[in-house]
C-alpha cells in the first residue's frame, strides 16, 4: 500500500478520485492521508492535482494504545477524534446499477421515481458517479466518549472483540455528492 499525505484544500470535489483510487482515508489533527494500491497511485496523484491538492509520500499515524476504538455512525465531520480511518470499497458496476435502479415495482407505478432512478443509473454507466461502501473507525480519548455530542456520532467497541479486527456495517454513499470531500476536509 502506498500512503500519501494531502497538502492544501481542494477546489473541487475529490469523491470520484478517492472512490476509484483509495482504499483507506486517514484523518488526524486536520491532516489527511490516503492509502491506495500502487497501481492506482498515478491516477490518484493526477486527480488530486486537478483538484488543487498536493501529495507527499508519508506514513499515516498509528493509533495510540491509550485511545478507545469506536465505530462511526455517519460521515458528519467531527472535531473530537484523535485519529479517524475511513475504509472504502468501490462496488462492482452490476451491484451499483442494481442499487441505483431500486425497486422494479416502484419504477413501474411512479414515473418520477423511475426518471430519478434511471438518471442515477445513467450517471453510473457514463462514469460520472460511483457507489461506495464505507466503514468509519475512530480512536478517541475515554473522556471524549462520555460526552453526548460525541456519542451521537461514535459507538465505542467494548464487548464485541470481533469488531476490532473485522469490518462492521458501514454504509453506502454515492461518490458524487461531495460526502467524502466534506468528511476529509470538513
SULZIHU-V844978 format. One record per pair of residues at least 24 apart in sequence whose ideal C-beta (glycine too) atoms are under 6 Angstrom apart, sorted by the first residue. I is the first residue (numbers start at 0). J is the second residue. If there is no record, write none. Layout:
BEGIN
I:J
I:J
END
This chain:
BEGIN
0:34
1:37
1:40
2:32
2:34
2:58
2:59
3:33
3:54
3:56
4:32
4:55
4:57
5:31
5:52
6:53
6:55
7:52
7:53
8:184
9:50
9:51
9:52
10:51
11:50
12:177
12:180
13:50
13:180
14:174
14:175
14:179
14:180
15:174
16:46
17:179
18:89
18:129
18:131
18:174
23:84
23:86
24:85
24:183
25:59
25:84
26:83
27:60
27:82
31:183
32:59
62:138
66:138
67:139
67:141
67:155
68:138
68:156
69:137
69:139
69:153
69:154
69:155
70:154
70:167
71:135
71:137
71:153
72:152
74:178
74:182
76:182
76:185
77:152
79:143
79:149
80:137
80:139
81:138
82:138
83:137
84:136
85:133
85:135
86:134
87:131
87:133
88:132
89:129
89:131
90:130
95:123
95:130
96:120
96:123
98:130
99:123
128:173
128:175
129:174
130:171
130:173
131:172
131:174
132:171
133:169
133:170
134:166
134:169
END
